[in-house]
Amino acid sequence: MPRPFIPYSRQTIEDDDVEAVVRALRSDWLTQGPAIERFERAVADYCGAPQAVAVSSATAGLHLACLALGVSEGDVVWTSPLSFAASANCAHYCGAEVDFVDIDTGSGNMSVAALAAKLGEAARARRLPKLIIPVHYAGRACDMEAIGALKERYGFHVIEDAAHALGAQYADGSPVGGHAAADAAVFSFHPVKPVTTGEGGMVVTQDAGLADRIRPLRTHGITRDPSQLQQKNMPAWYYEMQRLGFNYRITDIQAALGISQMAKLDRFIRARRTLAERYRHLLRNSPLTLPPPGVYCGWHLYVVQVDARDAVFEKMREQNIGVNVHYMPIHLQPYYRALGFKEGWFPKAEAFFKGALSLPLHPRLTEREQDDVVAALRDALVGGK
């Protein structure tokens, strides 16, 4: 009998999460209610950031953060090519031009050396980016101190794409989301992320003014705040649409789930770190290149480098092991090729992608399942030669 399918990731929903959602369903508020502010406060407090704005997805959060920072037509935004498409698409939504900075092959994150060199070239060409979006790949924080130093020198904004990294820490041990070098950080609550609301996202920031600009944008650009209204002394029903905004709201149902999940985040991260360390032990004598150890990594993904990746992928899928690939570099997607990007422009990201294989890793993964993954991987490596 074949083994049950082992997915590369999955949500962890427990009885108290279900009860939290049921309470929200039975409350007077299904959307735009008090659970949203409580969820925002829980994430902000965890990250050590004074402001948080909940939205419908991390993609929405990236888009609104770009808009609130004034990104528009004629601007240039740089991000990592080794990421999900949203890391770059958010700038295109604003009419900006997108470019990429190659990665460090050890961490999978944006290379600080490559960033510094590219900034030098851009400064000489008088074409500096308005915004940099570093991606905390697989839950490992970028070198934000070094990026912050470059920000001071060249004057760009920074949005951390922290979709993988809620619960991770920077090099100094402080939680991702509170770094002074960033204008904002954006988290995801997709089911495979550290905690889930089904779909959802959060923008956290040290800048109250930035948060104030984002909030109405998630609700059609509408405000009811008397202090923000252009017309004064109006009736209580009065509201104004002051900008072209979007329906990027999260619901109280989702926020209730998020509040319940946040109480478990540290437990989930400990489980991920334990499993990542166990992979390192089990695979220590294999021909794979393993991700570097990281006591501060959130381990959203456990990505190994393997020869003949596609053959190994197929053999593991045949054994009901749900390995995956993260990611095809953004610049190689047809949309970006049509804009002029070509293979070979970001060789380290391309080489990383060609060998990348994400092994199952999530808090519900048992040691027996992990042993099955490793056994199937060893068989696939032998068969893939």
C-alpha positions as CSV (number, residue, x, y, z in Angstrom):
1,M,0.0,0.0,0.0
2,P,1.5,3.4,-0.9
3,R,2.2,5.8,1.9
4,P,-0.1,8.7,2.4
5,F,0.9,11.9,0.6
6,I,3.3,14.0,2.6
7,P,2.9,17.7,1.6
8,Y,5.8,20.1,1.5
9,S,3.8,22.3,4.0
10,R,0.4,22.6,5.6
11,Q,-1.5,24.6,8.1
12,T,-1.8,23.7,11.8
13,I,-5.4,24.3,12.9
14,E,-6.3,23.2,16.4
15,D,-9.6,23.1,18.3
16,D,-9.1,26.6,19.9
17,D,-8.5,28.1,16.4
18,V,-11.9,26.6,15.3
19,E,-13.5,28.0,18.4
20,A,-12.1,31.4,17.8
21,V,-13.5,31.5,14.3
22,V,-16.9,30.3,15.5
23,R,-17.0,33.1,18.1
24,A,-16.3,35.6,15.3
25,L,-19.1,34.1,13.2
26,R,-21.5,34.4,16.1
27,S,-20.5,38.0,16.9
28,D,-21.9,41.2,15.5
29,W,-18.9,41.8,13.3
30,L,-17.8,39.7,10.3
31,T,-15.7,42.5,8.8
32,Q,-14.3,45.9,9.7
33,G,-14.8,45.0,13.4
34,P,-12.7,45.0,16.6
35,A,-10.9,41.6,15.9
36,I,-8.9,43.3,13.2
37,E,-7.3,45.9,15.5
38,R,-6.6,43.2,18.1
39,F,-4.9,41.1,15.4
40,E,-2.9,44.1,14.3
41,R,-1.8,44.7,17.9
42,A,-0.8,41.1,18.4
43,V,1.5,41.2,15.4
44,A,2.9,44.6,16.1
45,D,3.7,43.7,19.7
46,Y,5.4,40.5,18.6
47,C,7.6,42.3,16.1
48,G,8.4,45.3,18.3
49,A,6.9,47.7,15.8
50,P,4.4,50.3,16.9
51,Q,2.2,50.2,13.8
52,A,0.5,47.3,11.9
53,V,-2.1,47.3,9.2
54,A,-3.9,44.1,8.3
55,V,-4.8,43.5,4.7
56,S,-6.2,40.7,2.4
57,S,-2.8,39.3,1.4
58,A,0.9,40.0,1.5
59,T,0.7,41.0,-2.1
60,A,-1.9,43.7,-1.1
61,G,0.5,44.8,1.7
62,L,3.4,45.1,-0.7
63,H,1.3,47.1,-3.2
64,L,-0.1,49.5,-0.6
65,A,3.3,50.0,1.0
66,C,4.7,50.9,-2.4
67,L,1.9,53.4,-3.0
68,A,2.2,54.9,0.5
69,L,5.9,55.5,-0.2
70,G,5.1,57.3,-3.3
71,V,6.2,54.7,-5.9
72,S,4.9,55.7,-9.3
73,E,5.6,55.9,-13.0
74,G,9.2,56.8,-13.7
75,D,10.5,55.3,-10.5
76,V,12.7,52.2,-10.3
77,V,12.3,49.4,-7.8
78,W,14.8,46.6,-7.2
79,T,14.1,43.2,-5.6
80,S,15.4,39.7,-5.5
81,P,14.9,37.4,-8.6
82,L,14.6,34.4,-6.2
83,S,11.1,35.0,-4.9
84,F,7.4,34.7,-5.7
85,A,6.3,37.0,-8.4
86,A,4.5,39.4,-6.0
87,S,7.8,40.8,-4.8
88,A,8.2,42.4,-8.2
89,N,4.6,42.8,-9.4
90,C,3.8,45.2,-6.6
91,A,6.0,47.8,-8.2
92,H,4.5,47.3,-11.6
93,Y,1.1,47.8,-10.1
94,C,2.3,51.3,-9.3
95,G,3.6,52.0,-12.8
96,A,7.3,51.7,-11.7
97,E,10.1,49.9,-13.5
98,V,11.4,46.7,-11.9
99,D,15.0,45.4,-11.8
100,F,16.7,42.7,-9.8
101,V,19.8,42.2,-7.7
102,D,21.4,38.7,-7.8
103,I,21.5,36.5,-4.7
104,D,24.0,35.1,-2.3
105,T,24.0,31.4,-3.1
106,G,24.5,30.3,0.5
107,S,21.5,32.1,2.0
108,G,19.3,32.6,-1.1
109,N,18.9,36.2,-0.1
110,M,19.8,39.4,-2.0
111,S,23.6,39.7,-2.1
112,V,24.8,42.8,-0.3
113,A,27.9,42.9,-2.4
114,A,25.9,42.7,-5.6
115,L,23.5,45.4,-4.3
116,A,26.4,47.7,-3.4
117,A,28.0,47.3,-6.8
118,K,24.7,47.9,-8.6
119,L,24.0,51.0,-6.6
120,G,27.4,52.4,-7.5
121,E,26.7,51.9,-11.2
122,A,23.2,53.4,-10.8
123,A,24.6,56.4,-9.0
124,R,27.0,57.1,-11.8
125,A,24.2,56.7,-14.3
126,R,21.9,58.9,-12.1
127,R,19.3,56.2,-12.1
128,L,19.1,55.1,-8.5
129,P,16.1,53.1,-7.3
130,K,13.5,54.7,-5.2
131,L,12.8,51.4,-3.3
132,I,14.6,48.2,-2.5
133,I,12.5,45.1,-1.6
134,P,14.9,42.5,0.0
135,V,13.2,39.1,0.5
136,H,13.9,37.0,3.6
137,Y,14.1,33.8,1.6
138,A,12.9,30.6,3.4
139,G,12.6,32.5,6.7
140,R,16.3,33.6,6.9
141,A,16.6,37.4,7.5
142,C,18.7,39.4,5.1
143,D,21.6,41.5,6.3
144,M,19.5,44.5,7.2
145,E,22.4,46.3,8.9
146,A,24.3,46.3,5.7
147,I,21.3,47.2,3.6
148,G,20.5,50.0,6.1
149,A,24.0,51.4,5.6
150,L,23.5,51.5,1.9
151,K,20.2,53.1,2.4
152,E,21.8,55.9,4.4
153,R,24.4,56.4,1.6
154,Y,22.1,56.3,-1.4
155,G,18.7,57.5,0.0
156,F,16.3,54.7,-1.2
157,H,13.3,53.3,0.7
158,V,13.2,49.7,2.0
159,I,10.3,47.3,2.3
160,E,11.2,44.0,3.7
161,D,9.3,41.2,2.0
162,A,9.0,39.1,5.1
163,A,6.3,36.7,3.8
164,H,8.4,33.8,4.9
165,A,9.8,35.3,8.1
166,L,7.2,35.9,10.8
167,G,8.8,34.4,13.9
168,A,12.4,34.7,12.6
169,Q,15.0,36.9,14.0
170,Y,17.7,39.3,12.6
171,A,21.4,38.6,13.3
172,D,21.1,40.4,16.7
173,G,18.3,38.1,17.8
174,S,15.5,40.8,17.5
175,P,12.3,39.8,15.8
176,V,11.9,40.3,12.0
177,G,9.6,43.2,11.4
178,G,11.0,45.8,13.7
179,H,14.3,46.8,12.0
180,A,15.0,50.6,11.9
181,A,16.5,50.3,8.4
182,A,13.2,49.4,6.9
183,D,10.3,51.7,6.2
184,A,8.0,48.7,6.5
185,A,7.9,44.9,6.6
186,V,5.2,42.8,5.0
187,F,4.0,39.3,6.3
188,S,1.9,36.6,4.7
189,F,-0.8,34.4,6.4
190,H,-1.2,32.0,3.6
191,P,-1.8,28.4,4.9
192,V,1.8,27.3,4.3
193,K,3.2,30.3,6.2
194,P,4.3,30.3,9.9
195,V,0.7,31.2,11.0
196,T,-2.4,31.4,8.9
197,T,-5.6,33.3,8.4
198,G,-6.5,31.3,5.3
199,E,-5.4,34.3,3.2
200,G,-4.2,37.6,4.6
201,G,-1.2,39.9,5.1
202,M,0.1,42.5,7.5
203,V,2.2,45.6,7.0
204,V,4.2,46.6,10.1
205,T,6.1,49.8,10.4
206,Q,7.8,52.2,12.8
207,D,6.3,55.1,10.9
208,A,2.8,56.2,12.1
209,G,2.5,58.5,9.1
210,L,3.1,55.6,6.7
211,A,0.5,53.4,8.5
212,D,-2.0,56.3,8.3
213,R,-1.5,56.5,4.6
214,I,-1.9,52.7,4.1
215,R,-5.1,52.3,6.2
216,P,-7.5,54.2,3.9
217,L,-5.9,52.7,0.8
218,R,-7.1,49.2,1.9
219,T,-10.7,50.5,2.0
220,H,-11.2,52.3,-1.4
221,G,-9.2,55.3,-0.2
222,I,-12.1,56.2,2.1
223,T,-11.8,57.8,5.5
224,R,-14.4,58.6,8.2
225,D,-11.8,60.0,10.6
226,P,-12.9,63.6,11.5
227,S,-9.3,64.7,11.8
228,Q,-8.6,63.6,8.2
229,L,-11.7,65.0,6.5
230,Q,-11.3,67.9,4.1
231,Q,-14.8,69.1,5.0
232,K,-15.1,69.9,8.7
233,N,-18.1,69.9,11.1
234,M,-20.0,67.3,9.0
235,P,-22.7,64.8,10.2
236,A,-21.6,61.5,11.7
237,W,-22.5,59.6,8.6
238,Y,-20.2,61.6,6.4
239,Y,-17.1,60.1,4.7
240,E,-14.7,61.0,2.0
241,M,-12.9,59.1,-0.8
242,Q,-9.7,61.0,-0.9
243,R,-7.6,58.7,-3.0
244,L,-8.2,55.9,-5.5
245,G,-7.9,52.9,-3.1
246,F,-8.7,49.2,-3.2
247,N,-10.8,46.6,-1.4
248,Y,-7.9,45.0,0.4
249,R,-9.6,44.4,3.7
250,I,-9.2,41.4,5.9
251,T,-12.3,40.0,7.7
252,D,-12.9,39.6,11.4
253,I,-13.3,35.9,10.8
254,Q,-9.7,35.8,9.5
255,A,-8.4,38.1,12.2
256,A,-10.0,35.9,14.9
257,L,-8.1,32.9,13.5
258,G,-4.9,35.0,13.3
259,I,-5.1,36.1,17.0
260,S,-5.5,32.5,18.0
261,Q,-2.6,31.4,15.7
262,M,-0.3,34.2,17.0
263,A,-0.4,32.7,20.5
264,K,1.2,29.5,19.0
265,L,3.8,31.2,16.8
266,D,6.8,30.5,19.0
267,R,5.8,26.8,19.4
268,F,5.5,26.5,15.6
269,I,8.9,28.1,15.0
270,R,10.5,25.8,17.6
271,A,9.0,22.8,15.8
272,R,10.4,24.0,12.4
273,R,13.8,24.6,13.9
274,T,13.9,21.2,15.5
275,L,12.9,19.5,12.2
276,A,15.5,21.6,10.2
277,E,18.2,20.5,12.6
278,R,17.1,16.9,12.3
279,Y,17.3,17.1,8.5
280,R,20.8,18.4,8.8
281,H,21.7,15.4,11.0
282,L,19.9,12.8,8.8
283,L,21.4,14.2,5.5
284,R,24.9,15.1,6.8
285,N,26.6,12.4,4.6
286,S,24.5,12.8,1.5
287,P,25.7,14.4,-1.7
288,L,23.3,17.3,-1.3
289,T,24.2,20.8,-0.5
290,L,22.2,21.7,2.6
291,P,21.1,25.1,3.7
292,P,23.4,26.8,6.2
293,P,22.4,26.3,9.8
294,G,20.5,29.2,11.3
295,V,19.4,29.5,14.9
296,Y,17.5,32.7,14.0
297,C,16.0,31.3,10.8
298,G,12.2,30.8,10.8
299,W,12.6,27.8,8.4
300,H,9.5,28.4,6.3
301,L,11.3,26.3,3.7
302,Y,14.0,23.7,3.8
303,V,15.7,23.9,0.4
304,V,18.5,21.6,-0.6
305,Q,20.6,21.7,-3.7
306,V,20.6,18.5,-5.8
307,D,22.0,17.4,-9.1
308,A,19.4,16.2,-11.7
309,R,16.8,18.1,-9.7
310,D,13.8,17.4,-12.0
311,A,14.5,13.6,-12.0
312,V,14.8,13.5,-8.2
313,F,11.6,15.6,-8.0
314,E,9.6,13.2,-10.1
315,K,10.9,10.1,-8.3
316,M,9.9,11.6,-4.9
317,R,6.5,12.6,-6.1
318,E,6.0,9.0,-7.4
319,Q,6.6,8.0,-3.8
320,N,4.0,10.5,-2.5
321,I,6.5,12.9,-1.1
322,G,5.3,16.4,-1.9
323,V,8.6,18.1,-2.6
324,N,8.4,21.5,-4.4
325,V,10.6,24.1,-6.1
326,H,11.0,27.6,-4.7
327,Y,11.4,29.5,-7.0
328,M,11.7,29.9,-10.8
329,P,13.5,33.2,-10.9
330,I,11.0,36.0,-11.6
331,H,12.9,37.5,-14.5
332,L,12.5,34.1,-16.4
333,Q,8.7,34.2,-16.2
334,P,7.1,35.0,-19.6
335,Y,5.8,38.3,-18.5
336,Y,9.2,39.5,-17.4
337,R,10.9,38.0,-20.5
338,A,8.5,40.1,-22.6
339,L,9.8,43.2,-20.8
340,G,13.4,42.4,-22.0
341,F,14.9,40.3,-19.2
342,K,17.0,37.4,-20.4
343,E,18.5,34.2,-19.1
344,G,22.0,34.7,-17.8
345,W,21.4,38.2,-16.3
346,F,21.2,36.9,-12.7
347,P,23.4,33.8,-12.9
348,K,23.5,33.0,-9.2
349,A,19.7,33.0,-8.8
350,E,19.4,30.9,-12.0
351,A,22.0,28.3,-10.7
352,F,20.3,28.2,-7.3
353,F,16.9,27.5,-9.0
354,K,18.2,24.7,-11.2
355,G,19.2,22.7,-8.1
356,A,16.6,23.8,-5.6
357,L,14.4,21.2,-4.0
358,S,12.1,22.1,-1.0
359,L,11.6,19.2,1.4
360,P,8.5,18.8,3.5
361,L,8.7,21.0,6.6
362,H,5.9,22.1,8.8
363,P,5.0,21.8,12.5
364,R,2.7,18.8,11.9
365,L,5.5,16.8,10.2
366,T,6.3,13.7,12.4
367,E,9.7,12.2,12.8
368,R,8.4,9.1,11.0
369,E,7.3,11.1,8.1
370,Q,10.6,12.9,8.0
371,D,12.4,9.6,8.0
372,D,10.2,8.6,5.0
373,V,11.2,11.8,3.2
374,V,14.9,11.1,3.8
375,A,14.6,7.5,2.7
376,A,12.7,8.4,-0.4
377,L,15.3,11.1,-1.2
378,R,18.2,8.7,-0.8
379,D,16.4,6.3,-3.2
380,A,15.8,9.1,-5.7
381,L,19.4,10.2,-5.5
382,V,20.6,6.7,-6.4
383,G,18.0,6.4,-9.2
384,G,18.7,9.8,-10.5
385,K,22.4,9.1,-11.3
